């Protein structure tokens, strides 16, 4: 009798343990499924937003104009009707650009994103009715962006292709009167020699004195980075 009772008790305990394990496993499975559904939902929302943003950008790109420099679609200006805040066309617009960013290796065959942005800023000033002779750009280059102002020989040595930025740099110089200045400290760090750069590039001991010097002369600083 006692033996049978003991067997029944052990069987009951085993059943309860197995039931508890099954319940725990089912509970974890439900949590896992719920988590996966939430992740999938978040991803789908993110993907939908990315496609919507891309579609919106493509529509804008179809409208852009290039009043002075065409450095790719990101340098364009979207026309705005009935703008009633108009900059004073009689004053000098001294623009100081600090360019430090370089394209990722996957896009080194494309125009430097920072140079495209500089072209866009200048295009925006022209589109706003500011006379070209009143726009005075100075571009100081340091950090990885030194690659963008290198000559074809140096660019080919590093990337095995021609420098895609030379045309944009020429347009900035010839059409907008831009001055390019390379930082000597950055050149030393990145082992860039004067003969690696385009011949029209000026060289300063450091970008820091260019930034302070031109700002003290009334230039407005634009930081162009990643």
N, CA, C and O of each residue as an XYZ file, in Angstrom:
904
protein
N       0.829     -1.204      0.000
C       0.000      0.000      0.000
C       0.861      1.250      0.000
O       0.652      2.162     -0.800
N       1.828      1.283      0.902
C       2.740      2.431      0.975
C       3.537      2.578     -0.314
O       3.812      3.686     -0.774
N       3.903      1.430     -0.887
C       4.685      1.460     -2.125
C       3.865      2.075     -3.258
O       4.367      2.887     -4.035
N       2.610      1.677     -3.338
C       1.734      2.225     -4.378
C       1.509      3.721     -4.196
O       1.455      4.474     -5.168
N       1.376      4.145     -2.930
C       1.175      5.559     -2.618
C       2.390      6.379     -3.035
O       2.270      7.473     -3.587
N       3.591      5.804     -2.747
C       4.831      6.491     -3.119
C       4.940      6.644     -4.633
O       5.381      7.684     -5.124
N       4.544      5.621     -5.366
C       4.590      5.664     -6.830
C       3.653      6.746     -7.348
O       3.998      7.486     -8.269
N       2.459      6.838     -6.750
C       1.494      7.851     -7.160
C       2.011      9.262     -6.909
O       1.832     10.165     -7.727
N       2.662      9.430     -5.746
C       3.211     10.757     -5.403
C       4.303     11.160     -6.392
O       4.329     12.291     -6.878
N       5.212     10.210     -6.687
C       6.308     10.494     -7.630
C       5.761     10.790     -9.023
O       6.258     11.676     -9.720
N       4.739     10.045     -9.421
C       4.128     10.274    -10.734
C       3.490     11.652    -10.797
O       3.561     12.333    -11.820
N       2.869     12.056     -9.705
C       2.228     13.382     -9.651
C       3.263     14.488     -9.740
O       3.081     15.477    -10.450
N       4.362     14.303     -8.999
C       5.431     15.320     -9.018
C       6.031     15.425    -10.425
O       6.277     16.524    -10.922
N       6.267     14.256    -11.068
C       6.842     14.250    -12.415
C       5.917     14.941    -13.397
O       6.369     15.697    -14.258
N       4.609     14.683    -13.271
C       3.631     15.305    -14.164
C       3.623     16.825    -14.005
O       3.578     17.578    -14.978
N       3.671     17.250    -12.722
C       3.677     18.698    -12.457
C       4.946     19.347    -13.006
O       4.898     20.464    -13.522
N       6.092     18.645    -12.898
C       7.363     19.185    -13.390
C       7.341     19.315    -14.917
O       7.747     20.333    -15.477
N       6.853     18.252    -15.572
C       6.772     18.271    -17.034
C       5.804     19.350    -17.499
O       6.072     20.065    -18.464
N       4.674     19.459    -16.802
C       3.684     20.490    -17.141
C       4.270     21.888    -16.991
O       4.055     22.761    -17.832
N       5.022     22.087    -15.891
C       5.646     23.393    -15.643
C       6.668     23.702    -16.722
O       6.751     24.835    -17.196
N       7.467     22.675    -17.124
C       8.455     22.878    -18.183
C       7.781     23.240    -19.505
O       8.237     24.125    -20.229
N       6.698     22.543    -19.802
C       5.960     22.807    -21.035
C       5.384     24.209    -21.033
O       5.427     24.914    -22.042
N       4.838     24.614    -19.875
C       4.262     25.960    -19.753
C       5.337     27.019    -19.921
O       5.126     28.039    -20.578
N       6.526     26.758    -19.303
C       7.637     27.710    -19.417
C       8.103     27.804    -20.868
O       8.362     28.892    -21.383
N       8.206     26.618    -21.530
C       8.628     26.600    -22.925
C       7.626     27.331    -23.812
O       8.006     28.088    -24.705
N       6.336     27.093    -23.551
C       5.295     27.786    -24.333
C       5.351     29.283    -24.106
O       5.173     30.073    -25.033
N       5.604     29.666    -22.852
C       5.675     31.094    -22.516
C       6.849     31.758    -23.221
O       6.714     32.854    -23.764
N       8.011     31.089    -23.213
C       9.191     31.626    -23.897
C       8.952     31.703    -25.398
O       9.367     32.653    -26.061
N       8.274     30.681    -25.920
C       7.973     30.693    -27.348
C       7.079     31.858    -27.726
O       7.269     32.489    -28.766
N       6.095     32.142    -26.866
C       5.193     33.265    -27.116
C       5.959     34.593    -27.093
O       5.746     35.468    -27.932
N       6.858     34.717    -26.104
C       7.675     35.934    -26.005
C       8.551     36.083    -27.240
O       8.679     37.169    -27.806
N       9.158     34.955    -27.649
C      10.017     34.984    -28.828
C       9.231     35.407    -30.070
O       9.670     36.262    -30.838
N       8.043     34.781    -30.254
C       7.215     35.118    -31.413
C       6.793     36.580    -31.385
O       6.793     37.265    -32.408
N       6.432     37.042    -30.193
C       6.002     38.437    -30.041
C       7.153     39.394    -30.367
O       6.961     40.416    -31.026
N       8.357     39.038    -29.888
C       9.533     39.870    -30.141
C       9.858     39.901    -31.632
O      10.153     40.958    -32.189
N       9.802     38.722    -32.278
C      10.087     38.654    -33.711
C       9.076     39.476    -34.514
O       9.439     40.166    -35.467
N       7.816     39.393    -34.120
C       6.788     40.165    -34.819
C       7.048     41.667    -34.668
O       6.882     42.437    -35.614
N       7.460     42.068    -33.451
C       7.748     43.488    -33.204
C       8.932     43.961    -34.039
O       8.912     45.057    -34.599
N       9.979     43.108    -34.116
C      11.165     43.464    -34.900
C      10.821     43.573    -36.379
O      11.241     44.508    -37.061
N      10.045     42.598    -36.866
C       9.638     42.619    -38.277
C       8.810     43.855    -38.580
O       8.966     44.478    -39.630
N       7.928     44.204    -37.650
C       7.091     45.395    -37.838
C       7.959     46.653    -37.887
O       7.774     47.516    -38.745
N       8.921     46.744    -36.937
C       9.812     47.909    -36.912
C      10.620     48.001    -38.197
O      10.779     49.085    -38.758
N      11.135     46.856    -38.666
C      11.919     46.842    -39.903
C      11.065     47.262    -41.096
O      11.511     48.026    -41.951
N       9.834     46.756    -41.143
C       8.972     47.098    -42.271
C       8.629     48.580    -42.272
O       8.575     49.212    -43.327
N       8.397     49.135    -41.075
C       8.118     50.570    -40.963
C       9.332     51.381    -41.400
O       9.211     52.381    -42.108
N      10.524     50.919    -40.955
C      11.772     51.607    -41.311
C      11.997     51.558    -42.821
O      12.354     52.564    -43.434
N      11.787     50.385    -43.416
C      11.987     50.234    -44.858
C      10.994     51.099    -45.632
O      11.356     51.747    -46.614
N       9.740     51.102    -45.183
C       8.724     51.928    -45.847
C       9.102     53.406    -45.788
O       8.931     54.139    -46.762
N       9.619     53.837    -44.627
C      10.034     55.237    -44.475
C      11.207     55.559    -45.394
O      11.250     56.617    -46.020
N      12.162     54.623    -45.464
C      13.320     54.837    -46.325
C      12.896     54.982    -47.795
O      13.396     55.850    -48.511
N      11.978     54.130    -48.229
C      11.504     54.214    -49.609
C      10.719     55.498    -49.842
O      10.830     56.121    -50.898
N       9.915     55.894    -48.837
C       9.151     57.135    -48.960
C      10.082     58.338    -49.038
O       9.861     59.254    -49.830
N      11.136     58.330    -48.201
C      12.114     59.423    -48.225
C      12.855     59.455    -49.558
O      13.102     60.522    -50.120
N      13.206     58.272    -50.053
C      13.918     58.199    -51.330
C      13.036     58.713    -52.467
O      13.501     59.438    -53.346
N      11.770     58.333    -52.439
C      10.832     58.797    -53.463
C      10.677     60.310    -53.414
O      10.614     60.970    -54.452
N      10.614     60.858    -52.200
C      10.503     62.308    -52.028
C      11.731     63.016    -52.571
O      11.619     64.035    -53.252
N      12.932     62.461    -52.262
C      14.172     63.064    -52.743
C      14.253     63.027    -54.262
O      14.698     63.992    -54.882
N      13.827     61.923    -54.867
C      13.862     61.816    -56.330
C      12.963     62.869    -56.972
O      13.306     63.432    -58.011
N      11.820     63.133    -56.357
C      10.923     64.165    -56.868
C      11.568     65.548    -56.768
O      11.421     66.379    -57.664
N      12.286     65.782    -55.663
C      12.981     67.054    -55.501
C      14.124     67.191    -56.502
O      14.327     68.256    -57.086
N      14.877     66.088    -56.696
C      15.996     66.120    -57.637
C      15.530     66.463    -59.052
O      16.266     67.065    -59.834
N      14.295     66.069    -59.366
C      13.761     66.360    -60.696
C      13.501     67.851    -60.890
O      13.355     68.316    -62.020
N      13.444     68.598    -59.788
C      13.136     70.029    -59.852
C      14.364     70.927    -59.737
O      14.295     72.105    -60.091
N      15.489     70.394    -59.249
C      16.612     71.248    -58.879
C      17.215     71.974    -60.075
O      17.180     71.502    -61.212
N      17.768     73.138    -59.766
C      18.451     73.955    -60.766
C      19.875     74.205    -60.294
O      20.176     74.092    -59.106
N      20.748     74.547    -61.238
C      22.149     74.808    -60.934
C      22.504     76.204    -61.463
O      22.983     76.337    -62.589
N      22.269     77.236    -60.655
C      22.471     78.603    -61.144
C      23.921     78.964    -61.456
O      24.171     79.919    -62.190
N      24.874     78.220    -60.913
C      26.283     78.527    -61.192
C      27.117     77.275    -61.416
O      27.813     77.165    -62.425
N      27.052     76.326    -60.479
C      27.935     75.162    -60.517
C      27.111     73.877    -60.436
O      26.225     73.744    -59.592
N      27.418     72.946    -61.322
C      26.780     71.633    -61.279
C      27.810     70.624    -60.782
O      28.673     70.167    -61.532
N      27.695     70.287    -59.492
C      28.586     69.289    -58.893
C      27.784     68.049    -58.504
O      28.024     67.438    -57.463
N      26.830     67.692    -59.358
C      25.972     66.556    -59.064
C      24.652     67.002    -58.446
O      24.496     68.157    -58.050
N      23.712     66.078    -58.370
C      22.356     66.431    -57.954
C      22.276     67.029    -56.552
O      21.363     67.803    -56.262
N      23.217     66.679    -55.686
C      23.174     67.213    -54.315
C      23.639     68.669    -54.233
O      23.552     69.294    -53.176
N      24.128     69.200    -55.341
C      24.556     70.608    -55.345
C      23.472     71.524    -55.908
O      23.677     72.732    -56.025
N      22.334     70.957    -56.253
C      21.266     71.738    -56.867
C      20.413     72.506    -55.874
O      20.490     72.298    -54.663
N      19.596     73.400    -56.422
C      18.716     74.259    -55.626
C      17.274     74.019    -56.057
O      16.960     74.044    -57.247
N      16.407     73.789    -55.082
C      14.982     73.648    -55.373
C      14.361     75.043    -55.448
O      14.454     75.792    -54.475
N      13.735     75.418    -56.558
C      13.115     76.748    -56.668
C      12.008     76.936    -55.627
O      11.257     76.006    -55.332
N      11.917     78.136    -55.082
C      10.890     78.460    -54.087
C      10.124     79.689    -54.563
O      10.710     80.748    -54.783
N       8.819     79.542    -54.720
C       7.989     80.656    -55.181
C       7.638     81.578    -54.010
O       7.484     81.141    -52.870
N       7.521     82.831    -54.325
C       7.028     83.834    -53.370
C       7.896     83.967    -52.119
O       7.382     84.285    -51.047
N       9.198     83.731    -52.239
C      10.092     83.972    -51.096
C      10.111     85.472    -50.806
O      10.336     86.276    -51.710
N       9.876     85.848    -49.550
C       9.812     87.281    -49.222
C      10.844     87.712    -48.182
O      10.788     88.827    -47.663
N      11.771     86.829    -47.890
C      12.925     87.205    -47.064
C      14.134     87.205    -47.995
O      14.691     86.148    -48.293
N      14.532     88.364    -48.444
C      15.554     88.487    -49.479
C      16.849     89.050    -48.879
O      16.820     90.086    -48.215
N      17.993     88.367    -49.110
C      19.262     88.884    -48.595
C      19.666     90.175    -49.300
O      19.295     90.410    -50.450
N      20.415     90.993    -48.609
C      20.872     92.276    -49.144
C      21.922     92.030    -50.234
O      22.995     91.506    -49.936
N      21.640     92.390    -51.473
C      22.584     92.132    -52.563
C      23.734     93.122    -52.632
O      24.621     92.987    -53.475
N      23.727     94.117    -51.750
C      24.755     95.165    -51.827
C      25.959     94.885    -50.932
O      26.978     95.567    -51.048
N      25.863     93.891    -50.038
C      26.977     93.627    -49.119
C      27.803     92.446    -49.613
O      27.343     91.661    -50.442
N      29.027     92.324    -49.099
C      29.893     91.209    -49.446
C      29.521     89.976    -48.621
O      29.302     90.070    -47.413
N      29.452     88.839    -49.275
C      29.157     87.577    -48.593
C      30.450     86.765    -48.534
O      30.798     86.038    -49.465
N      31.145     86.913    -47.414
C      32.426     86.241    -47.210
C      32.157     84.869    -46.594
O      31.716     84.766    -45.449
N      32.424     83.835    -47.357
C      32.079     82.469    -46.949
C      33.352     81.651    -46.711
O      34.177     81.489    -47.611
N      33.495     81.147    -45.503
C      34.656     80.336    -45.150
C      34.198     78.899    -44.919
O      33.404     78.629    -44.017
N      34.701     77.985    -45.735
C      34.308     76.585    -45.631
C      35.461     75.764    -45.038
O      36.601     75.849    -45.494
N      35.141     74.981    -44.026
C      36.124     74.056    -43.441
C      35.762     72.647    -43.897
O      34.822     72.036    -43.390
N      36.525     72.145    -44.860
C      36.242     70.836    -45.466
C      37.159     69.776    -44.865
O      38.381     69.862    -44.988
N      36.563     68.775    -44.214
C      37.360     67.730    -43.558
C      36.988     66.316    -43.990
O      37.732     65.373    -43.720
N      35.850     66.160    -44.656
C      35.354     64.808    -44.927
C      35.775     64.289    -46.301
O      35.930     65.047    -47.258
N      35.953     62.983    -46.359
C      36.244     62.309    -47.623
C      35.183     61.244    -47.850
O      34.638     60.697    -46.891
N      34.888     60.950    -49.092
C      33.910     59.899    -49.377
C      34.404     58.542    -48.896
O      35.613     58.317    -48.836
N      33.494     57.631    -48.551
C      33.893     56.245    -48.255
C      34.564     55.636    -49.480
O      34.362     56.106    -50.600
N      35.355     54.601    -49.271
C      36.069     53.963    -50.378
C      35.121     53.491    -51.483
O      35.495     53.442    -52.655
N      33.885     53.144    -51.093
C      32.926     52.641    -52.078
C      32.455     53.723    -53.042
O      31.911     53.408    -54.101
N      32.657     55.002    -52.691
C      32.173     56.099    -53.552
C      33.281     57.091    -53.908
O      32.999     58.251    -54.209
N      34.531     56.644    -53.876
C      35.628     57.559    -54.198
C      35.628     57.972    -55.668
O      36.303     58.930    -56.045
N      34.873     57.252    -56.495
C      34.798     57.630    -57.920
C      33.777     58.751    -58.146
O      33.644     59.259    -59.260
N      33.059     59.132    -57.083
C      32.060     60.188    -57.178
C      32.610     61.496    -56.604
O      33.620     61.493    -55.900
N      31.946     62.607    -56.906
C      32.358     63.912    -56.394
C      32.291     63.908    -54.869
O      31.326     63.420    -54.281
N      33.313     64.449    -54.246
C      33.349     64.549    -52.785
C      32.069     65.213    -52.271
O      31.682     66.283    -52.741
N      31.427     64.571    -51.314
C      30.159     65.086    -50.788
C      30.296     66.496    -50.227
O      29.388     67.316    -50.358
N      31.429     66.768    -49.607
C      31.659     68.096    -49.041
C      31.789     69.163    -50.114
O      31.273     70.269    -49.959
N      32.473     68.837    -51.199
C      32.597     69.797    -52.301
C      31.236     70.063    -52.942
O      30.938     71.190    -53.335
N      30.412     69.015    -53.044
C      29.064     69.190    -53.582
C      28.250     70.119    -52.688
O      27.472     70.938    -53.178
N      28.429     69.990    -51.380
C      27.707     70.853    -50.442
C      28.193     72.303    -50.542
O      27.391     73.233    -50.459
N      29.488     72.493    -50.718
C      30.030     73.843    -50.897
C      29.441     74.475    -52.157
O      29.050     75.642    -52.152
N      29.383     73.690    -53.239
C      28.780     74.184    -54.482
C      27.315     74.531    -54.263
O      26.818     75.517    -54.807
N      26.623     73.721    -53.465
C      25.206     73.980    -53.186
C      25.021     75.294    -52.436
O      24.136     76.083    -52.767
N      25.851     75.529    -51.432
C      25.750     76.770    -50.652
C      25.959     77.992    -51.555
O      25.229     78.979    -51.466
N      26.963     77.903    -52.416
C      27.215     79.015    -53.340
C      26.054     79.169    -54.327
O      25.626     80.286    -54.616
N      25.549     78.048    -54.840
C      24.383     78.095    -55.729
C      23.188     78.751    -55.040
O      22.450     79.512    -55.666
N      22.998     78.460    -53.764
C      21.886     79.038    -53.015
C      22.029     80.562    -52.911
O      21.042     81.292    -53.008
N      23.248     81.028    -52.717
C      23.474     82.474    -52.651
C      23.177     83.132    -54.007
O      22.558     84.194    -54.071
N      23.627     82.486    -55.080
C      23.368     83.032    -56.412
C      21.867     83.030    -56.702
O      21.328     84.008    -57.221
N      21.197     81.924    -56.365
C      19.767     81.808    -56.609
C      18.968     82.812    -55.788
O      17.845     83.162    -56.152
N      19.545     83.274    -54.683
C      18.864     84.245    -53.829
C      19.017     85.672    -54.332
O      18.512     86.610    -53.715
N      19.715     85.837    -55.454
C      19.849     87.161    -56.054
C      21.100     87.922    -55.665
O      21.215     89.115    -55.945
N      22.044     87.240    -55.018
C      23.296     87.908    -54.638
C      24.235     87.911    -55.841
O      24.502     86.852    -56.409
N      24.738     89.069    -56.239
C      25.653     89.142    -57.382
C      26.897     88.283    -57.148
O      27.425     88.229    -56.038
N      27.345     87.628    -58.180
C      28.495     86.734    -58.058
C      29.723     87.461    -57.521
O      30.506     86.886    -56.764
N      29.894     88.734    -57.915
C      31.063     89.490    -57.458
C      31.014     89.771    -55.963
O      32.023     90.159    -55.374
N      29.847     89.581    -55.340
C      29.700     89.810    -53.904
C      29.896     88.533    -53.077
O      29.859     88.569    -51.847
N      30.102     87.414    -53.764
C      30.304     86.134    -53.074
C      31.792     85.818    -53.078
O      32.404     85.675    -54.136
N      32.374     85.709    -51.870
C      33.829     85.538    -51.745
C      34.111     84.264    -50.930
O      34.146     84.319    -49.700
N      34.313     83.114    -51.604
C      34.518     81.851    -50.888
C      35.992     81.523    -50.639
O      36.840     81.691    -51.516
N      36.270     81.057    -49.442
C      37.586     80.513    -49.089
C      37.344     79.119    -48.525
O      36.488     78.930    -47.662
N      38.103     78.149    -49.017
C      37.898     76.752    -48.610
C      39.191     76.213    -48.005
O      40.193     76.055    -48.703
N      39.162     75.934    -46.701
C      40.333     75.359    -46.046
C      40.105     73.856    -45.908
O      39.061     73.409    -45.433
N      41.112     73.086    -46.336
C      40.972     71.631    -46.410
C      41.957     70.961    -45.468
O      43.156     71.238    -45.503
N      41.441     70.084    -44.633
C      42.343     69.274    -43.801
C      41.694     67.935    -43.495
O      40.554     67.685    -43.888
N      42.421     67.075    -42.793
C      41.901     65.737    -42.530
C      41.857     64.898    -43.799
O      42.587     65.175    -44.750
N      41.003     63.871    -43.821
C      40.901     62.982    -44.986
C      40.512     63.685    -46.276
O      40.734     63.149    -47.362
N      39.929     64.891    -46.174
C      39.494     65.618    -47.371
C      40.656     66.026    -48.263
O      40.431     66.457    -49.394
N      41.877     65.905    -47.794
C      43.038     66.237    -48.623
C      43.050     65.416    -49.914
O      43.545     65.876    -50.943
N      42.505     64.206    -49.853
C      42.445     63.369    -51.060
C      41.676     64.060    -52.175
O      42.012     63.915    -53.350
N      40.641     64.814    -51.805
C      39.766     65.435    -52.800
C      40.490     66.485    -53.634
O      40.106     66.748    -54.773
N      41.539     67.086    -53.068
C      42.257     68.149    -53.778
C      43.607     67.670    -54.313
O      44.461     68.478    -54.677
N      43.785     66.362    -54.357
C      45.040     65.822    -54.895
C      44.974     65.767    -56.416
O      43.892     65.756    -57.002
N      46.137     65.732    -57.041
C      46.178     65.655    -58.504
C      45.908     64.219    -58.966
O      45.842     63.292    -58.158
N      45.758     64.063    -60.256
C      45.410     62.742    -60.793
C      46.455     61.678    -60.457
O      46.110     60.538    -60.149
N      47.715     62.051    -60.517
C      48.776     61.080    -60.261
C      48.670     60.512    -58.852
O      48.766     59.301    -58.653
N      48.472     61.398    -57.875
C      48.361     60.947    -56.486
C      47.073     60.162    -56.254
O      47.056     59.171    -55.525
N      45.990     60.628    -56.892
C      44.695     59.954    -56.722
C      44.731     58.560    -57.355
O      44.202     57.601    -56.795
N      45.354     58.463    -58.518
C      45.463     57.168    -59.188
C      46.321     56.198    -58.386
O      46.045     55.000    -58.341
N      47.352     56.724    -57.760
C      48.236     55.884    -56.947
C      47.474     55.261    -55.782
O      47.718     54.112    -55.412
N      46.551     56.027    -55.212
C      45.812     55.546    -54.041
C      44.552     54.782    -54.411
O      44.247     53.758    -53.799
N      43.807     55.271    -55.416
C      42.502     54.678    -55.729
C      42.405     54.016    -57.106
O      41.367     53.444    -57.440
N      43.464     54.086    -57.903
C      43.480     53.467    -59.230
C      42.458     54.089    -60.193
O      41.935     53.406    -61.074
N      42.181     55.373    -60.021
C      41.289     56.076    -60.950
C      41.561     57.570    -60.882
O      42.198     58.057    -59.948
N      41.064     58.298    -61.895
C      41.259     59.751    -61.937
C      40.454     60.435    -60.839
O      39.398     59.951    -60.434
N      40.957     61.547    -60.373
C      40.265     62.311    -59.335
C      38.979     62.918    -59.917
O      39.052     63.767    -60.805
N      37.798     62.493    -59.426
C      36.531     62.993    -59.973
C      36.193     64.409    -59.512
O      35.191     64.977    -59.945
N      37.023     64.986    -58.633
C      36.726     66.297    -58.053
C      37.363     67.468    -58.801
O      37.052     68.628    -58.532
N      38.256     67.155    -59.743
C      39.023     68.215    -60.393
C      38.116     69.196    -61.139
O      38.336     70.406    -61.083
N      37.118     68.691    -61.824
C      36.208     69.572    -62.563
C      35.465     70.511    -61.611
O      35.346     71.706    -61.882
N      34.965     69.970    -60.494
C      34.231     70.797    -59.518
C      35.143     71.846    -58.902
O      34.741     72.995    -58.720
N      36.374     71.452    -58.580
C      37.332     72.402    -58.022
C      37.604     73.524    -59.021
O      37.662     74.694    -58.644
N      37.771     73.165    -60.296
C      37.998     74.176    -61.339
C      36.808     75.124    -61.451
O      36.987     76.333    -61.594
N      35.594     74.579    -61.387
C      34.402     75.428    -61.449
C      34.327     76.374    -60.254
O      33.992     77.549    -60.405
N      34.637     75.865    -59.080
C      34.609     76.701    -57.872
C      35.628     77.835    -57.971
O      35.369     78.956    -57.532
N      36.777     77.532    -58.547
C      37.823     78.551    -58.694
C      37.486     79.543    -59.812
O      37.554     80.756    -59.615
N      37.129     79.026    -60.966
C      36.947     79.875    -62.146
C      35.621     80.635    -62.139
O      35.571     81.802    -62.527
N      34.548     79.976    -61.700
C      33.237     80.616    -61.722
C      32.932     81.403    -60.440
O      32.324     82.473    -60.482
N      33.367     80.848    -59.300
C      33.033     81.490    -58.023
C      34.213     82.218    -57.399
O      34.051     82.893    -56.382
N      35.397     82.094    -57.989
C      36.577     82.759    -57.435
C      37.041     82.189    -56.113
O      37.652     82.897    -55.313
N      36.758     80.903    -55.869
C      37.115     80.279    -54.587
C      38.621     80.093    -54.450
O      39.321     79.791    -55.417
N      39.092     80.281    -53.236
C      40.499     80.017    -52.905
C      40.555     78.738    -52.065
O      39.807     78.595    -51.098
N      41.432     77.824    -52.432
C      41.614     76.579    -51.678
C      42.916     76.644    -50.883
O      43.963     77.012    -51.415
N      42.835     76.285    -49.610
C      44.010     76.301    -48.737
C      44.101     74.960    -48.016
O      43.144     74.534    -47.370
N      45.253     74.294    -48.126
C      45.471     73.015    -47.450
C      46.200     73.232    -46.131
O      47.046     74.119    -46.012
N      45.861     72.416    -45.150
C      46.489     72.487    -43.821
C      47.810     71.719    -43.830
O      47.828     70.522    -44.117
N      48.912     72.397    -43.518
C      50.221     71.760    -43.508
C      50.363     70.702    -42.432
O      51.065     69.711    -42.632
N      49.700     70.896    -41.277
C      49.764     69.898    -40.210
C      49.088     68.599    -40.647
O      49.598     67.507    -40.396
N      47.937     68.732    -41.302
C      47.236     67.543    -41.797
C      48.052     66.859    -42.896
O      48.087     65.631    -42.976
N      48.699     67.650    -43.733
C      49.530     67.081    -44.786
C      50.656     66.242    -44.189
O      50.974     65.166    -44.696
N      51.256     66.740    -43.110
C      52.330     65.994    -42.458
C      51.797     64.694    -41.858
O      52.430     63.645    -41.973
N      50.627     64.771    -41.218
C      50.051     63.585    -40.573
C      49.671     62.526    -41.594
O      49.936     61.340    -41.393
N      49.045     62.955    -42.701
C      48.586     62.003    -43.718
C      49.643     61.736    -44.788
O      49.381     61.040    -45.769
N      50.840     62.295    -44.595
C      51.964     62.078    -45.501
C      51.627     62.512    -46.926
O      51.891     61.797    -47.892
N      51.043     63.689    -47.029
C      50.700     64.277    -48.324
C      51.735     65.352    -48.645
O      51.968     66.250    -47.836
N      52.345     65.266    -49.802
C      53.354     66.243    -50.196
C      52.732     67.324    -51.076
O      51.662     67.130    -51.652
N      53.406     68.453    -51.173
C      52.906     69.557    -51.992
C      52.685     69.108    -53.432
O      51.706     69.498    -54.069
N      53.603     68.285    -53.940
C      53.494     67.833    -55.328
C      52.349     66.828    -55.535
O      52.035     66.477    -56.672
N      51.726     66.366    -54.442
C      50.560     65.485    -54.549
C      49.268     66.273    -54.786
O      48.256     65.712    -55.207
N      49.318     67.577    -54.511
C      48.121     68.405    -54.605
C      48.020     69.094    -55.965
O      48.999     69.195    -56.705
N      46.833     69.556    -56.269
C      46.648     70.358    -57.483
C      47.497     71.622    -57.363
O      47.626     72.158    -56.262
N      48.072     72.108    -58.439
C      49.041     73.216    -58.367
C      48.478     74.524    -57.821
O      49.226     75.340    -57.283
N      47.158     74.733    -57.955
C      46.574     76.004    -57.501
C      46.276     76.037    -56.009
O      45.857     77.072    -55.491
N      46.483     74.919    -55.305
C      46.170     74.860    -53.872
C      47.227     75.605    -53.056
O      48.423     75.352    -53.193
N      46.768     76.530    -52.204
C      47.666     77.213    -51.283
C      47.908     76.318    -50.069
O      47.097     75.444    -49.764
N      49.021     76.538    -49.385
C      49.339     75.737    -48.197
C      49.584     76.660    -47.011
O      50.350     77.619    -47.097
N      48.919     76.351    -45.908
C      49.105     77.096    -44.665
C      49.787     76.200    -43.640
O      49.698     74.975    -43.723
N      50.462     76.805    -42.681
C      51.072     76.024    -41.603
C      50.023     75.147    -40.939
O      50.280     73.982    -40.637
N      48.825     75.716    -40.709
C      47.754     74.995    -40.045
C      46.403     75.553    -40.471
O      46.282     76.733    -40.800
N      45.408     74.707    -40.462
C      44.045     75.159    -40.768
C      43.526     76.094    -39.683
O      42.673     76.943    -39.942
N      44.038     75.939    -38.483
C      43.514     76.720    -37.352
C      43.740     78.217    -37.528
O      42.867     79.018    -37.194
N      44.892     78.598    -38.044
C      45.135     80.029    -38.241
C      44.336     80.567    -39.427
O      43.968     81.742    -39.448
N      44.070     79.714    -40.407
C      43.209     80.131    -41.526
C      41.809     80.411    -40.999
O      41.187     81.411    -41.357
N      41.321     79.517    -40.143
C      39.973     79.676    -39.588
C      39.869     80.936    -38.730
O      38.895     81.681    -38.839
N      40.857     81.178    -37.886
C      40.798     82.372    -37.028
C      41.005     83.637    -37.850
O      40.306     84.632    -37.657
N      41.968     83.595    -38.770
C      42.293     84.775    -39.579
C      41.091     85.265    -40.395
O      40.749     86.447    -40.371
N      40.470     84.350    -41.103
C      39.367     84.755    -41.975
C      38.101     85.102    -41.200
O      37.329     85.961    -41.625
N      37.887     84.443    -40.073
C      36.723     84.819    -39.263
C      36.897     86.215    -38.676
O      35.926     86.964    -38.566
N      38.126     86.574    -38.296
C      38.390     87.920    -37.794
C      38.220     88.968    -38.892
O      38.016     90.149    -38.609
N      38.306     88.523    -40.149
C      38.085     89.427    -41.284
C      36.606     89.483    -41.690
O      36.245     90.129    -42.674
N      35.761     88.797    -40.918
C      34.324     88.877    -41.176
C      33.734     87.748    -41.995
O      32.593     87.850    -42.444
N      34.481     86.674    -42.201
C      33.956     85.541    -42.953
C      33.026     84.693    -42.078
O      33.254     84.542    -40.878
N      31.979     84.146    -42.696
C      31.040     83.259    -42.007
C      31.522     81.822    -42.191
O      31.777     81.383    -43.312
N      31.646     81.089    -41.072
C      32.201     79.741    -41.115
C      31.124     78.691    -41.390
O      30.085     78.654    -40.731
N      31.396     77.852    -42.368
C      30.572     76.657    -42.643
C      31.435     75.430    -42.413
O      32.436     75.242    -43.103
N      31.063     74.594    -41.454
C      31.804     73.362    -41.219
C      31.225     72.269    -42.110
O      30.059     71.900    -41.971
N      32.034     71.760    -43.013
C      31.601     70.733    -43.958
C      32.264     69.429    -43.570
O      33.440     69.203    -43.858
N      31.495     68.568    -42.909
C      32.051     67.287    -42.439
C      31.011     66.205    -42.630
O      29.934     66.451    -43.173
N      31.350     64.962    -42.164
C      30.413     63.852    -42.311
C      29.141     64.130    -41.517
O      28.224     63.309    -41.513
